[in-house]
Amino acid sequence: MTQSGSPISASDVAKVARLARLDIDDAQVEHFTEQLGKVMGHFSDIDALDLSSVEPMTQPYPLVNVMREDIELPTLDTDEVLAAAPAAEERRFRVPPIVGLDG
């Protein structure tokens, strides 16, 4: 905790904003410091709970099988789709290179 008893300081908020390249003024720093302090206070409330008898869970609802059956359906005609493309080559879309460009 910081000197004032808040779990986060204005300098912490300003530093994170700077690292995230956010342009916030002093009033916003104070506003977000207050809001984040409240959020972190809620975490303190949760940390204070005795949860030793609570089993960990990865999903709040029991899931059996969320995968759908793999059914082959009609698709678009390849020639028709490639005819509408700006550029095609060897029955594939041709796109400009992006790897290895200087600059």
C-alpha positions in Angstrom: 0.0 0.0 0.0 1.1 3.6 -0.6 1.6 6.1 2.1 -2.0 7.4 2.0 -3.4 3.9 2.6 -4.5 3.6 -1.0 -3.3 0.4 -2.8 -2.1 2.6 -5.8 -0.5 6.0 -6.0 -1.0 8.8 -8.5 2.6 8.3 -9.6 1.8 4.6 -10.3 -1.1 5.6 -12.5 1.0 8.3 -14.3 3.8 5.8 -14.9 1.4 3.1 -16.3 -0.3 5.7 -18.5 3.1 6.8 -19.8 4.1 3.2 -20.5 0.8 2.6 -22.3 1.4 5.9 -24.2 -1.8 7.4 -22.9 -1.9 11.2 -22.8 -3.8 12.0 -19.6 -3.7 15.2 -17.6 -3.3 15.5 -13.8 -7.1 15.6 -13.2 -7.5 12.3 -15.1 -4.5 10.8 -13.1 -6.3 11.7 -9.9 -9.6 10.3 -11.2 -8.1 7.0 -12.3 -6.1 6.7 -9.1 -9.3 6.9 -7.1 -11.1 4.4 -9.4 -8.3 1.9 -9.4 -7.9 2.3 -5.7 -11.6 1.2 -5.3 -11.1 -1.7 -7.6 -8.0 -2.9 -5.7 -9.9 -2.4 -2.5 -12.5 -4.9 -3.7 -9.6 -7.4 -4.4 -8.5 -6.9 -0.7 -12.1 -7.7 0.3 -11.9 -11.0 -1.7 -8.4 -11.8 -0.3 -9.8 -11.5 3.2 -12.4 -14.2 2.6 -11.8 -17.8 3.8 -12.0 -19.8 0.6 -10.1 -22.8 1.9 -13.1 -25.1 1.5 -14.0 -23.8 -2.0 -12.9 -26.1 -4.8 -11.1 -24.3 -7.7 -13.0 -24.3 -11.0 -12.1 -23.5 -14.5 -15.7 -23.0 -15.8 -18.7 -21.7 -13.9 -21.1 -24.0 -15.8 -20.7 -27.7 -16.4 -19.8 -28.2 -20.0 -20.1 -31.6 -21.7 -19.2 -31.1 -25.3 -19.4 -27.7 -26.9 -18.0 -28.9 -30.2 -20.5 -29.1 -33.0 -20.6 -32.1 -35.4 -18.3 -31.6 -38.3 -20.6 -31.5 -41.3 -19.4 -30.7 -44.7 -21.5 -27.9 -46.3 -21.5 -26.3 -49.7 -18.9 -23.6 -50.1 -18.3 -20.7 -52.6 -17.0 -21.7 -56.0 -13.2 -21.2 -56.0 -13.0 -19.8 -59.5 -15.8 -17.4 -58.8 -14.2 -16.1 -55.7 -10.7 -15.8 -57.3 -12.3 -13.9 -60.3 -13.4 -11.2 -57.9 -10.0 -10.9 -56.2 -7.7 -8.1 -57.1 -4.9 -10.6 -57.9 -4.7 -14.4 -58.0 -2.0 -16.9 -58.8 -2.0 -20.7 -58.9 -5.6 -20.8 -57.6 -4.7 -18.6 -54.5 -5.1 -15.0 -53.5 -2.0 -13.0 -54.4 -1.1 -10.4 -51.8 1.9 -8.0 -51.5 4.8 -9.2 -49.4 5.1 -7.9 -45.9 8.0 -9.8 -44.5 11.5 -8.7 -45.4 10.6 -5.2 -46.6 13.2 -2.5 -45.8 11.7 0.4 -43.9 
